[in-house]
Amino acid sequence: MTPDIGLPPELDALKNTVRQIIRDECVPLEPEYLAHPPLEGEPDNGAPRGVLETVPGVLGTLSADQWDRLHHVSKQTGIYTSFVPEEYGGGGMGALGHLVLEEEVHRSIVHLPTSPVPMFMIGACTPEQEEKYLYPATQVLGEVGGGFTLGQQWLVHHDRLLRGAMALGILTRALEMAIEWSQQRITYGRPIADRQAIQWMLTDVYMDIVALRSVARETAARADAGEDVRVEASMVKYAAGEWGWRSIDKIMQVFGGMGETLDLPIAHWYHMLRHARIGGGTSEIHKFVMARALLGGRVNFQG
């Protein structure tokens, strides 16, 4: 596999490892997952917390044994707590590594379970770990009185940046599917891939992926270097929602009526990326954040 020149060797290796795990463990479960939507009022055993609340009635379900298998794979490979700080028993992965990993996870509608921050360890760790890391007054996360600043850092690293990872994972897999479909789907004796209208939609999605990945990775690398990237993180979040939604709309158009069915993940991804324009701060709010910094002379756009 060709190395990714935009990543350090260790993160390129991580990307390829996780990508293979997703292909081997998660993608094969998609047909069954999509064939069994959750029933009203019945949570999916083992599903990542927060997902079903965001898109109720859209995602599918797996058996408890299947989720247990995915949890086992994630924990055995060290992925599950790879970006929890080392002092809390995790791998201490930085923002760029977090971004790379989450992009790969979102290439499947069946998500490999991960635990991105210490607060999500509640309910996922042992009673001994909870007692040691989460509750004692001596284990306060950050400095006393610094909760707001810590929350701002969490929003930048673990919410806004990861919206970019989500959109990238979804769009990359969706574009793969659309290219394959356009080469197989025959109309009037020719594959639709020969039609200029289809080609333009595919290239539009391709350009959105490349541009978003560039912005997201640069922002994550700057965050790891200790820079204040709150404005840039708003840009990533905005682009993930706006570019992600317009691109998945084009993917659905390529698939035609097939793209609207719930037998494929396209409609599910459409729902998730449309929500990305609202959840985590609306697109309008993030444009306000960027405009305030721009007019205040706090960002560099000169190059």
N, C-alpha and C positions, 0 to 999 in steps of 0.2 A: 504494500500500500504506500502511495506517495506521501512523504512527510508533509505536514501542514507547516509552511514556512512562517506562518503568523503565530506559532505557538512554541514555547520551550519544549525540548525533547520529552521531558517527563509528562507534560500535559498532552502532547501528541500521542504518547503511548497510552495514557489514561483514556483519551477520546476513543482510540481504536479498540481498547479492551471493552469499554462500556458499550460501544456500538455493537460489538459482536454479542455481548450478553443480551442486549435488547432484541437483536435478530433471532437469537436462539431461544430465549426464554419468554419474551413478551409478545412479539409479533405472531407466533403460532397460536396464542390464546385469543387473538382478536375476534375471529368468527364466533366463537362460543360466547365471548364477552358481549358482543353486540347483539347476539341472538337472545339474550336474557336481560332485558331492561329491569331496573329495580321496581319493585311493587310499591304502591303508595304506603308510606309510613314504615317501610322495612329497609333499614340501612344495609349496605353491602358489607359483608364480612371482610374486614381487613382492608377496605378501601382507604386510600390516603385521606386524612381528615381535611375537611374544607371543600373537597371537590364536589361532593354530592349536594352540599348546600348551595354551591355556585350554579350548578347546572342540573337541577332536580329533574328526574324523569328522562334525562337524555342519555347519560352514560349507562353502561351495562353492569353486569355482576359476574363474579367468579365464585367458586366454592371456597370454603374456608381452607381446604387443603391446598388449593392453587395459590391463594394469597400467602399461606404459610411457606410454600415453596419459594415464592418471590422474595419474601422477607429473609428466608434462609440464605438465598443467593446473595442478596444485598449485604447482609451482615458478614457472611463468610469472606466476601471479597473486600471488605472494609469500606464499601461505598456508603453504607447506611449512616455512618457518623463521620465521614471523611471531612466534612466542613464544620463540624462542631469544634470549638476551640480546644486545644490540647489540654488546657488546665481543667476542662470538664470531661475529659476522657475520650475526645475525638481526635481526628487527624489534623485539624488545624489548617485545612485547605483555604486558600485565599479567594478573593472575589473572581479572578479570572478562571481558576480551576472550578469553582462553583458554577460559573456560567457555562463552561465547556461541558461539565457533567450533566447539568440540567437540560442543555440542548439535546444531548443524546437520549436522555430519559424521555423527552417529549416527542421523539420520533415514533413512538407507539402510543395508541390510545389506551393501552394497558400500561400503567406507569410502574416502573420498578420502585418499590418503597424507599424513600430516603428521609432523613431527619435533619433538616438544615440548620436549626438553631437550638440552643439549650432548652428554650421553653417547650419545644416539641418533644423533649425527652420525657416529659411528664406523661405517664401512661405507656411509655415505650421502654422504660428502663426498670431495673430491679428495685425493690424497696431499699436495698442497701445503697444503690447509686443515688436514689432520691434523697436519702438521709445525708449522704456525704456531700453531694454537689448542689442540691436545689434548696434546701431548707435552712441550714444553720445561718445565723447572723454573720458568722465569720466568712461566709461564702457569698457575700453580696456581689452581684455582677456589676462591675464598674465601681465608681465612687458614689458614696452617699450624696444625694442631691443632684446626681448627674443622669438621672433617668431619662429626661427629655432628650439630651444629647445622644444618649445611647439608643433611644428609640429612633432618632433621626438617622443614625448610622445603620440601624437595622433596616429601615425603609429603603435606604439607598442600596445596600448590598444584597438584602434578602427579599426584597419585593420589587422595586422598580427595575433593577438590573435583570432579575430573573423573569420578568415579563418579556424581556428581549429573548432570553433563552427559550422560553415557552414558544414564542412565535417562530423562532428559528427552527426549532425541532419540528414543529408542526408543518411549516412551509416546506422544509427540505424534504420530508417524507411525502407530502402532498404533491410536490413537483415531480418526484420520482414516479409516483403513481400516475400522474397526468401524462408524463412523457410516454410511459409504457402503454397507457390506454389510447393515446392519440395515434400510436403506431399500429394498434390492433383494430381500432374501430374503423370500419369501412363504410363510406357513403358514396353512392354514385360511382362505384368501382375503384375508389382510391381511399387510402387512409386519411383521416382528418388531419394528420400531421402535415400533409401536403398543402393544407389550406392556410393562406396568409393570416387570416383572422385568428386561427388557433396558434400559429407561430408567434404572433405578436403577444398574445396573452401569456404564453409560456415564457417569453423573454422578459416581459414585465415582472413576472414573479421572480425570475432569476435575478434581475437587477435589484429588486427589493431585498432579497436574501443577502446578496453580497454587501449591499450598503448597510443594512442593519447589523450584520455580523461585524463589519469593520468598526462601526460606531460603538457597539456593545463591548467588543474586546478591548478597544482602546480605553474606554471608560473604566472597565474592570481593572486593567493593568495600572491605570492612574490611581484607582482606589487602593490597590495593593501597595503602591508607592507612598501612600499617606496623603494624597491630595484630596482637597474638598471637591467632590464631583457631584454635589447635589443637583446642580443645574443640568449637567450632562446626563445624570441618571433620569431626570425628567424627560430629556430628549429621547433616551432609549425607551422609556415607558410609553411616551407618545407615539414613537415610530412603531413600536410593537403592536399597539392597538390599531392605529390608522393604516399603516402599511400592511400589517398582518391581515386585517379585515378585508381590505381591497384586494389583496392577493388571493386569499382563500375564496373570495367571491369569483375571481377569474378561474380558479381551479374548478369550482362547482360548475361554471359555465362550460368548461371543456368537457366535463363528464355528462353534461345535459341532465336529463331526468334521473339517471343513475346517481348523480351526485347528491340528489335530494333525498334518496332513500336512507333509512337508518341501518341498512345492511353494510354500508361502507362508513368509514370514520369521517368522511368529508363534512356531512351535516353537523356532526358533533363538534368538529374543529371550528366550523363556521360559528356555532353558538359560543364557543369558548373565546374566539378572537373578537367577536362582536362585544362580548362582555368585557374584554380587555380595554375597550374604549371608555368603560365606566368604572370598573373595579380598580382599587388602588389609586383613586383620584381620577376624575374625568379628564379627557383630552383637553378640555378647555382650561381646567385648573393648571395642568402642566404647561400649557402655552403661556399662561399668566406667569408662572414661575420663571420660564425662560425669558419672557418679555421684560419682567422686572429686572433681571440680571443684565440683560442686554442694554436697557436704557440707563441702568445704573453704572455701566462701564465695568462690570465685574466678570465679563467673559471675553475671551480672545477669539476673534473670527478672522484675523488677518493672515494667519498661517505663518 
